[in-house]
Each structure stands twice: as C-alpha cells, then as structure tokens.
Amino acid sequence: MNGIIARFTSTAVALVALCGLAIAETVSGPARLVDGDTLIIEGRTVRLHGIDAPETRQTCWDDRGRDYRCGVAALDGLRDLVGNALVTCRGTERDRHDRLIAVCRAGSTDLNSRMVAMGLAIAYRRFSNDYLAEEVSARNASLGLWGGTFEPPEVVRAQMWETAQAAAPAGCPIKGNISANGRIYHTPWSQWYARTRINTARGELWFCTEAEALAAGWRPPYR
C-alpha cells in the first residue's frame, strides 16, 4: 500500500510540475516600447510571440533602392498601434533572455498580428507559423518591408553580435551603462550602442547575455 501511495504521489507531483510549464502568465498596464517586437509592462520585458521586427539600428531599402531606418519605422508603427491604450499580454513561455513570449493586445488590437499584416515585422518561422497568412497578405500588397528589400532581422542580429563580440572584453558585447535614467544595457543592435562608452571604474559592466544583465539589475533602453 505504501508503495502504491508513493507512486501515486510521485506521479501527481510530476503532473503538477508538467502542468506548471503550461500555466499562462498575464501582464497588463501601460507599455514602454523597446523596439518593434519588445515592450516592458510593470517592469517585465515581453517579446511578441511569433513575429520578428527589424532591429532599431537596422537599415532596409525601398523600391527605388534608397536606404531607410526600417527598425525605427517598426518601432514607430508599434507605438501608433499602442497609442495611449493599456496593453495586456498573455503567454506560457519565456525565452533564453527570460522575456515573456506573449500575444499582446492594445484594447482590441492584436499587436502581433497587426505588425505582420502591416509589413512592419515578419513571421518568425523558426518558432511559430501563427502569422504566415498575415505575412503573405503584406507581401502580396508590397506593404512595409515588402515594398523593397531587407535582411531578416535574426541575420542582422547575428552579424552585429559577431562584430561587437570580436571587439568586446572577454567576448561579452552587451554594454551595461549607468546614467541619470538608471542602469541600462545596450545590445549590439540597440540604437545607442555605438555611442555608449563603458567605464568599469564607475561600476559599469560588460555582459555576455541579456539574461545576465537583467539578473544584475540592468534594463533595456526605452524608446
């Protein structure tokens, strides 16, 4: 009997643990935007599920071959969608940077879906196929990114990371800056990365990962 109870208890604990992995997290409130697919609500960093927007420093090209700041355009587009509305995000996963991966709404507007439908972000196929239809529609209508040419954001991130890593101390390229606005970390694709100088004598640090920076008390820059 004791053996049966022990097995039952072990199974119950395992099931609770397994279910715990799928428990949804919800965060709601005013949003501060980081870039076209990342925002901060109540101090928690949220990454929009299933989409990938150009990085803030990323350049793309229009239908005449002229370059433009597509990362800034994506950020501006997300800002317009959010407006003054409270944003509610719901997700069941966290990424390797400890960001909540979520579907977010500003009022009744599905931010994930709209960003792809407007051509301001692409479907992040490596992780989800949820927004393929919106991407096809935007591409067929030559909206946003699809009106010209661009590099996939993850390719741009990899290139920027590799370049910055080669020049960074111990190969850790994330800059942990201290300013009047607090402790802010800048990734190689952040808008102010090139202008940021690190002075370790002031307590500023270099980080190898975003999760490491967050755990140390730094935050990403608001836009």
N, C-alpha and C positions, 0 to 999 in steps of 0.2 A: 504493500500500500504506500509506504513512504517513497519507494522508487517511482511509483506512478505519479504521486504528488509532485516529486522533484522534477520529473519530466514535464508535467503539465505547467509547473511554474516557469521552467526554463523556456518552454515554448511560448507562454504568454508574454514573458519579458522580451523575447526575440520579436514577437509580432508587434508589441508596443514600440520597440526600437525601430522596426521597419516602417511602421505607420508614421512614426515621428519624422522620418525623412521626407514624407509627402505632405506634412502639415503646411498649409498655406500661411504665409506672412502677409499682413496688410499694413501699409503705412499711408497716412493721409495728412495733407496740410499744404501750406504754401511751399512752392518748389523753387529752389535755386538751381539754375542750369549750369552744367559743367561744359557740355558740348552737345552735339546733335542727337546723342543717344544715351546721355547720362545726366542724372539730376540728383539733387540732395533734398530730402524731406525729413524734417525733425532730426537732423544730424546724421541720417542714414543715407548712404550712397546707393542709388538704384540704377541699374543698367537695363535699358529697354530690351525685352525679350525678342529674339528672332530677327533683329534688324542690325545693320551696321552703317553708321553715318560717317562721312568724311571727317578726318581729324581737323582740329581748329587751324593748324598750320598747313593743311593740305591745299594744293593748287590743282585745279582741273582746267579743261579747255572747252570753250563754247563751240558752236557750229562753224565759226569763222577761224577757229584755231587760236583765239585770244584766251590768255590765261585769266582765271578769276579765282577768288578765295572760296572754294566750294565748302570748306569746313565752316567758315563764318556764315555762309548762306544757309547751311543746315541748322546751325545754332539759331540764327535769326528766324528761320521757319518754325522751329520748335517753340521759340519764345512767342511767336504770333499765335500758335495753336493754344498755348497755355494761357496767355493773357493774364488776367487777374484771378483766374479760377483756382480753386483748391484742387490739388491733384491727388488721386487715390491710386495706389499701386498694389498689385497683388501677385505674389509669386511663390514658388515652392523650392527654388534652388538658389544657391549662392555660387559665384564664380571663384576662381583661384585668388582674386583680389578681395574676397569677402564682400562683394557687392551683391545685393539682392537682384536677381534676374526676374523681371516682372512685366506684366501688362499694365500700362498706366492710362488713366483717363483724366482729362480735364473737363469737368462737368460730364457731358455725354459723349465727348470726343475721344475716340480711341487713338492715343498718340502714336502707338507703334504702327498701326495700320495706316494712318494718315501720312506719316513721314515717308513711308514707302510709296504710297499712292501718289504723292506729290513729287516723287522723284528726288527727294532730299536725302534718302537713305536707300540701301539695297537690302534684299532678303539675305539674312545671314545663314546661308545654306548649310554651313558646317555644323550648325547647332539646331536648325529648325527649318521646316518647309511651310510654316504657317502663313507667310506673306508673299508667296510666289505669285499668286493671282494679282495682287496689287502691283508687284514689280513688272509683270508682263503688260499690264494696262498702262503704267507710266512709261515704259519703254516704247510701246506702240504709239503713244501720243507725244513722244520726244519731250517729256517733262523733266525739268530739273537736270540732274546728272546726265540723263539720256538724250538731252539736246546737244550734247557734244561728246567728249571723250574724257575718261578718268581711269585712274588706277584703283583697284579695290582697296578700301581702307586698311584691311589687315596686311596687305602687301606694303603699303606706305608705312604702317607702324613698324613692321619688321625691318624695313630699310633704315628708318630713323633710329630705331633701337640699336641696330648693329653699328651705325656710325657713332652714336653717342657712347655706346659701351666701350668702343675702342679707345676713346679719349678720357673715360672716367676712371677715377681711382678704384682699384680692385675690380674694375669692370662693372661697377654699380652706378648706372647713369641717372637715377632719379634724384632730383635736387630738392633737399629739404630746407627751404628758406624760412627765415624768421623776419617778420615785418610788423608794421603797425596793425595790419589786418590779421595777425596771428601766425601760426605755424602752417605753412602751405607747401605742399610738394608739387613739383613740376615734372611730368614725364617728357620724354624727348619730343613728343608731338604736341605738347601744350603751347599755347600762344606765346607765353613769356619765357619759354625755356632758354632761348639763346641770350636773352638779356639778364638772366638770373645768375648772380655770382655767389658761390658758397664760401663762407668764412667759418671754418670749423672752430676758430678761437671764440666765436660768438655763440657757439652751440649749434650751428647749422650742420646738417649731416647729408651724406650721400646714402641712398637706399638702393637695394637690389630689386625690390618688388614693391608694388603698391600696397599689398597686404602688410608688409613690414613697416611702411611709412604710416599707414593707418593705425597699426598697433602701437606705434611710438607716439601717437597723438597729433600727427600732421593730417591735414585735409587737402583735397584737391582744390584748385582755384575756382572761384565762382566767376561766371561771365555776365 
